[in-house]
C-alpha cells in the first residue's frame, strides 16, 4: 500500500497511523490534491478531460513533444483583494504530462474548451488496430 494512500485513508485522518513516523503524517486538509482529470479511451481513440474552472482558453498551453503531451497553466501572481470566508474554487497553476502509447496518433490530437472543461481527443493511429492471429 502506498504512503499516499495511507495518508488519505479516512481512518488515518481520525487516528494517526502508529506504524508511520509522526513526521510522515499530514492531515487531508494540508495535502495538495491532484488536479481533476479524466482519461478514457473509446472507439474514436484516447480522451483527456481536464477541469479548468474560471480559466480562459488563451491561458492554457498544450505542448506535444514526440510521444509526450503536456498541459500547463501558470496562475498570474496578482493578489486578490477579497477577504474569503471559504475558498473552494481552486484556480491554481498546474503542469500535467503523459507519455502516449504509439497506438494513438498524437500528431492528430484536437482540443476543445467548453464550459470550463478542456477536452483533448487523440485518435487511434492507422494500422494499429487489434488483430487476432490464427494459430497454425
N, C-alpha and C positions, 0 to 999 in steps of 0.2 A: 504494500500500500504506500502510495507516495506521501511525502510530508505535507504537500499542499492539500491533499485530501483530508489528512488528519486535522489540519488547522481549520478547515471549513466544516468539519463534522459538527452537527448541532450539539451533540453531547460534549464535544471539546469546548464549545462556547460557554456552556454552563459549568463544566468541571475541567480543570486542566488535565492534560494527558500526562499522567505521572511517569510514563516511560520516556518522555522527552525532556530535554533540558529546558528550564524555565525561560531562558533567553530565546528559545525557538518559538515559543507560544506567542501568537498575535491574535487578538480578537478579530472577528469578521469585519467589524466596523472600521478597523485600521488597515485591513488588507485591500490592496488595489485589485479590483475585479477586472477581468479581461474585457476588451471591447466586444459588444454584442455582434456576433457574426453567425450566419447560417451558410453551410457549404453542402451542396447536394448535387446529384447527377441524375439525369433522366434520358429520355430518347434523343433530345437535342444536343446534350453534352453536359458540361460542368457549369454549375451556377454558384455564385458567391453573392450573398446579400449582406450588406454592412449598414448598420444603423448610423445615421448621420443627422440626428435631431438638431435642428436650428442652424445647420451649416448651409453655405451656398456651394453649388457645384463647382464654381470657379476656384474655391479654396482647397479642393481635394485634388491630389496629384496621383495619377496611376502610371507606374513605370513597368515596362516589360523589358527584361534583360535576359535573353536566352530562354531558358525554361522557368524563369522566376518572375512572378508578378508581385509588385509592391504597391500598397495603397497607403498614402501619407496625408495627414492633416496636421499643420502646426498652428496651434491657437496663438493669436496675437497677444502680446504682453500688456494689454490695457487693463487697468483696474476698474472694476465695476463699482459705481458709487452707491449701489443699493445695499441696504442692510438686511441680509437674508435671515429669515426665521428658519426656513428649511430650504436647502438647495439640493433637489433631487434630479434635475436635468443635467447630466454630465456633458459638458461641452469641452472636453479635454483633448489634447493632442493625441494622435495615435500613429503608429508606424507598424503596418501589418505586412506580412510577406509569406508567400507559399511557393514551394517548388512544385511545378505542374508536370504530371506524367506525360510521356511522349504520345499517349493515345489521344491527347487533346491538342488542337491546333491553336496555340496561344497567339500566333500572329493574326488570327481572325477574330480575336476577342472583341466584344462590344460592351459598352457601359451605358446604363440609363440611370437617371436620378429623378425619382418621383416621390413626393410627399416625405422627404427626409430619409428615403431608403435608396442606397446605392446598389444597383444590381449589375453584376458583371457576368456576362454569358460567354462561355468558351466552348466552341463546337468540337465534336469529335474530329480527329484527323482522318482524311480519306485513306482507305486501305487498312485501317486499324480496327476493323470490325472483328467481333469474336468469331472464331472459326471452330468447327468441330471436325476432328480428324478421324478418319476411318482406320481402324487397326487392321493391318494385313498379315 
